[in-house]
Amino acid sequence: MSFIKILDLKVFCEQALVKEGMREKYASLVAFVLSETDAYGIHSHGTKNLHNYIRKFRAGGMNIQAEPVVIKSDAIAVIDAQNTLGMIPSVKAMTLASEQAEKCGISLVTVKNSNHFGAAGVYANIAAKNGLIGFVCSNVDPNMTVPGARGMVIGNNPIAFALPALSMPSIFLDIALSNVASLKVVQARQDGKNVPSTWIVDKDGLPTTDPSRYPEEGAMQPMAAHKGYGLSVLVEVLTGILSGSATSVEGDIVSWIFELDQPNNVSHTFIAINPKQFGVADIASRAQRLAECLWQMPKAKGSKRIYVPGEIEWERHKKAEQEGIALPGDVEASLQGLADELNIDLPLYT
């Protein structure tokens, strides 16, 4: 297995994006999100996707030169992403929400006409780093079924939250509302492996372990059946409907990866909450107490440890800072292919 330093990975991503024509300031934002995601160990949403983002630029499905347009007021804002890569308006949106929450107590910023934004937790942690509570959600292309239906009905719309803590930078959660992320099914298909029967359904709406026909046939299964379905509808309300843009149910959002020449057309929402405005002077201490209560709970037979949300990711991040990011084979192959194509050095080590 090969390793790469976090900073070296970020620099590589910046160089690749700039070479494709992206402005340096935006290439830096995208590179930060992607390298940070890999440092968390969430490789399905990190630098592995960079090559496909670039392919989408080249195919005309994304505007690499777009400048997001911000329409803002004191506590709310709408950003028109102008079909640029989703990381760019997303960092801008949570940064803006955090600034406004300092003054207003709570701020909500929606983004429309956007593309895949990677891992939602990175943006929630922007708020947490500023001493705030962050919430993020996004709609995506329809890839999930719902109870009683067959086929792809709605997106497995991701959600994330984060708040500052003491023994680690934040408590945070980043999940899709299907039982597993869609990209993991795609990876299993590429690897020729079966998947658990709780991941997808076949063309008849029945559970299957065979991903070989996904996404041409079948769909993801919602997390906790009707509960994941209901939460996905909520995300559609907070993103597509609230921003006056598309929802996954209405057929106006397409796959960012399987239809490279078409705009993805997704929407995101970012909420920042200032605990001090609600009388909570030290949110990190309260979060730490919450974590300690959870850690001290009676453990199941055979269990040695209880984790709080985000704890595993921060442990991986700390290890990546010390030892470098351990790149899975498919991530290394994707990055090396891009490095060879663009004639850029990829400083790996073993």
N, C-alpha and C positions, 0 to 999 in steps of 0.2 A: 504493500500500500504506500502511496506517495503522500507527502505532506506539503503544505504551503503556508507561509505566514499570512495572517489576516491582512496586514497592510499590503503585502505583495499581491495578494488576490485582488484587493480593491484597486490597486494601481493598474493591474492587468485589465480589469474590466473597464476602467476609465480610458485606457489607451485604445481598446477595441472600439468603444463607442465613439470616441473622438475621431478615430480613423474612418468610421462610417459616416461622420458628418454631424454628430451631436455636439451642441455647445458644451464647453468644458464644465461650466457650473452645473449643468444638468447631468452630464456624464458622471460627475462626482457624486451627486445625489443617488443616482441609480446604482453606482458601484458600492456606495455605502450600504444600501438596503440589501443588495445581493450578497455581499461578503459577510455582513452581520447575520444574515439568515443562515449561511453555511456555518458560521461560528456557533450558532445555536444547535447545529446538527439537523436542521430542517432542510435536507438537501433536495427534496422534491420541489422546493419553491425558491431555491437559490441560484447560484451561478450556472447550474446545469441548463437553465433556460435561456441563458444569454445568447447562445448561437441561434436559437429559434426566434428570439426577439429581433435579432439582426436580419434573419431571413424574412421576417414580417415587414421590416422596413423596406427591404429590397423588393418585395412582392407588391408593395404599394398599399398594404393594409394598415399602415401606421405612418404618421407624419413625424419624422425625426426632427424637423425644424420647428414644430409647433410651439407656440408660446401660450400657456394657459391664461385665460382671462378671468379675473377675480371681480365679482360683484359682491360687495360686502357692506355690512352695517355694524352696529356695536357688538351684537352677540351672535349674529347669523351671517352666513355667506354662502354663495353658490360659485363654484369654479367650473368654467367650461374648459375641459382639458384639451379641446381642439384635436382630439384623436392622437395625442402623444402617448408615450409609454407611461403606464400608470403610476410608477414610482415618483415621477416628477410632480404632478399635481398633488399626490398624496402626502409627500413630505411638506409641501407648501401648505396644504390644508390643515394638517395637525399642528404645524408651527403657528399658523394663524389662529386656530382654535385655542391653542395654549395661551397665546398673547392676549386674546380677547377674554378668556376665562379669568385671567389675573384681575381684570377690571370689572367684569360683569358677573362673575361667579360660575357661569356655565356658558359654553359656546358650542354651536353646532355648525359644521361646514359640510356641504354636500359637493360632490364632484360628478359631473356628467360628461358624456362623450369621451370616455376614457378607455383604457386597455388594462390587461392583466397587471395587478400591482404587487404580485409576489406574496409575501407572508404578512398578514394583517398585524401580527404582534409587534413587528418592528415599529409601526406607527403608534400603537398604543404606548409603547415604551418611550417614545418621544415626550408624551405628556407626563409619564411617571418620572422621567429624568428631571422635569421641571417642577416636581412636587405636586403634581396633579393626578387625578384619576382620568384615564383615557379609555374610550370605547371606540371601536372601529367595526364597520361591517361593509360588505360589498355584495352586489348581485353578480352573477356569472351566467354563462350560457346554460341553457337547460340541459342537465345531465343526470337528473335524479327523478325517480318515479315518486308517486304518492300513494297512500293506501287506496286500493280499489281501482287503480289505473294501471296501464302498461305503457312502456315507452318513456322517453325523456319529457317530463312535464314541467319541471322547475329547476332552478340552479341549486346546487348544494352550498348555498351562499355562506361564506365564512364570516365569523365574528371573533373579536378579540377584546380583552380588557387588560389594563395594567394599573398598578398603583405602587408608589415607592415603599420600600421596606428598609430594614437596617442590616440584617445579616447577609442579604443579597440585594442587588440593585432594585428589584421589583418582584412583586407577585404578579404573574401574568398568565393568561390563557389565550391560545390561538387555535381555533378549531373550524373545520368545515362541518356543515350540518347533515352530511351523509355519514355513514358508518366509517368511512375512510376517504381520504382525498382522492379525487379522480385520477390525478397524475400517478398515484401508486398502482392503480389498476392498469393504466397504460404501460407502466414499467414492468408489471408482471407479464403482460402480453408480450412485450419485447424480449423478456427473459425466458419465455416459454413455460411459465410456472402457473399452477392453479392458484386460486384465491379462496379465502374462507367463504362459506355459503351465505354469510351475512353481508357481503360487500355489494354484490350486483344481482340484478334479475335478468332473465333472458327475454327474448322477443315476445313471449307470452305473459310476462310479468311475474315469472316464477323464479325463486332463488336458484343460482347456479354457481359452480366453482370454476367455470371455464371462461376466461377473459378474452379468448381468441377472436370473438366477434364484436367486442366492445372497442370503439363506440358506435360502430355501424349498426349494431343491434343491442337491445337491452338498455339498462340504465342503472345508476347507482341506487342503493337503498337508503332511505332517510334514517338518520340517527334516532333511535327510540321510536320508530314508526311515526305515529301522528304528532309526536312532540317535535321531532326534527322538521317535519312538514310544516307545522304551524309557525315555528321560528323562522323558517325560510320565507314564509309569506310576510312575516313582520319585517324581515330585511328588505324585501321588495318594496314595502311601504316606506321605509326609512331612506331608501336609496333611489330607485327608479321613479317612484311616484312623487316623493318629496322634492326631488330635483327637477321634476317635469320632464323626465326622460324615459328610457325604455325599461321594461321588465322582462324577465326571462320567460314568463308565461305567454306573453303576447307575440313571441316569435321575432322580436327585433334585435336580439342579441345572438351573435354567432361565436363559435369557438375561436379563441385567439390562436390556437396551435394547429387546428385541422383546416382552417380556412384563412390561410396566411394573407391572401389578397383582399380580405374584407375587413372593415373596421369592427373591432370587438364590441364597442358601443355599451360598455358597462358603466355603472355608477357606484360611487362609494360615499360613505358618511363617516364623519369624524366628530366625536364629542369629547370635550375637555371640561372637567369639573374642578373647581378650586375649593378644596375642603375648608380652607380658612374662612371663606365667605359663608359657610354653614356652621361656623363655630368650632371646627376641629382644627386645633392649632398645630398638631404634629401628627399628620396622617401616617408617616413612616413608623412611628412608635406604636400606633394603634394596629397597623398592619402586622408589625412584628409580634404583638401580643396574640393576634389572631393565629399567626403561624405557629407560635409556641403552644397554644392550646391544641391545635391539630396534631402537632408532633407528639404531644403527651397523651393522646388518646390511646385506649387499650388496643393492642395490635392483634391481628388475626393469627391463628396458629401457623407457625412457620414464617411469619412476616418479621423482618428485622427493622423495617423503617417505614414511616409514613412521609410521603412527599407532599408539599404544597404546590399549587400550580406555578409553573415556571422554574421550579427549583432544579429540575433535571437539565433544562436548557441553559441555566446560568452555570451549572457545574461543567457542562460541555464547553461553554464559552470561556470559562477560566482555563480549562485545559488547552483550548485552542490558542489562547493568549500565550501560554507557557511553552507548548510543544508544537504549535502550528495546527492547522485544520487537516484532519485525516480525510482525504478525498476518496469516496467510493469509486469503484472502477468506472461506472457509467458517467459520473461527473468528470473524472479525469479525462476520459475519452472525449467528451464533448468539448472541454476546455482546450485540450491539446489539438483537436481538429480545428478549432477556431484560431488558435495560435499559429498553426501551420498555414492556414488559409490567409491570415493577415500578416504573416511574417513578424509576429510579436513574441518576445521571450516570455515563457511561462516558467518562473523559477521554482520548480518542484525539488523536493529532496526526500530521501528515505531514511 
